Amino acid sequence: MIRHSTLTDQQLRLMLRAGELNMAGNAKLKIYGTLHCASGKRMKKENRVFFSDEQQAIEAGFRPCGHCMKLAYMKWKNATL
């Protein structure tokens, strides 16, 4: 997990181009989703974290986003009931 606030814009661009960052999350809400999620794009920089893959987000205790990852969210929701 990498906090957005610790990266410069140049570092972030390089990591995205290299494919090192594939998922983003909200550290306060413990929600992760795709890099293209409209909800994630509105998030404050100090709350945003990045993950290399979905497994890393799950291991960190994050849940799937209900907007950009509907199937994974429904699976998570049904498993927690």
C-alpha positions in Angstrom: 0.0 0.0 0.0 1.4 3.4 -1.0 -0.1 6.7 0.2 -0.7 9.2 -2.6 0.4 12.0 -0.3 3.9 10.5 -0.2 4.4 10.5 -4.0 5.3 13.4 -6.2 3.3 13.8 -9.4 6.3 12.5 -11.5 6.7 9.4 -9.3 3.0 8.6 -9.6 3.0 9.0 -13.4 6.1 6.7 -13.7 4.5 4.0 -11.4 1.2 4.1 -13.3 3.0 3.8 -16.7 5.1 0.9 -15.4 1.9 -0.9 -14.3 3.0 -1.0 -10.7 -0.3 0.6 -9.4 -3.5 -1.1 -10.6 -6.0 -0.3 -7.8 -6.7 2.7 -5.6 -8.4 2.9 -2.3 -9.7 5.2 0.4 -7.7 4.7 3.6 -10.4 6.3 5.8 -13.3 4.2 4.5 -11.2 1.1 3.7 -12.7 0.8 0.2 -10.7 -0.1 -3.0 -11.6 0.1 -6.6 -10.3 0.7 -10.1 -8.1 3.6 -11.1 -10.9 4.9 -13.4 -13.7 4.9 -10.8 -15.6 8.2 -10.6 -16.0 7.9 -6.9 -12.3 7.4 -6.4 -11.4 10.4 -8.6 -13.3 12.7 -6.2 -11.4 11.4 -3.2 -9.1 13.7 -1.2 -5.4 13.1 -1.9 -4.6 12.6 1.7 -7.1 9.7 1.9 -6.0 7.9 -1.3 -3.8 4.9 -1.3 -2.6 2.7 -4.2 -2.2 -1.1 -4.5 -0.4 -3.2 -7.0 -3.3 -5.7 -7.2 -6.7 -6.6 -5.7 -5.2 -9.2 -3.4 -3.0 -6.6 -1.7 -6.0 -4.4 -1.0 -8.0 -7.4 0.4 -5.0 -8.3 2.6 -4.9 -4.7 3.9 -8.5 -5.1 5.1 -10.2 -3.1 2.3 -13.6 -4.0 0.7 -14.5 -3.6 -3.0 -16.2 -0.4 -4.3 -19.9 -0.7 -4.9 -19.7 1.5 -8.0 -16.8 0.3 -10.1 -16.6 -3.3 -8.8 -20.3 -4.3 -8.5 -19.8 -8.1 -8.8 -16.9 -8.2 -6.3 -18.9 -5.9 -3.9 -22.0 -8.1 -4.1 -19.9 -11.2 -3.4 -18.2 -9.4 -0.4 -21.6 -8.1 0.9 -23.2 -11.6 0.7 -20.2 -13.2 2.4 -20.4 -10.7 5.4 -24.1 -11.4 6.1 
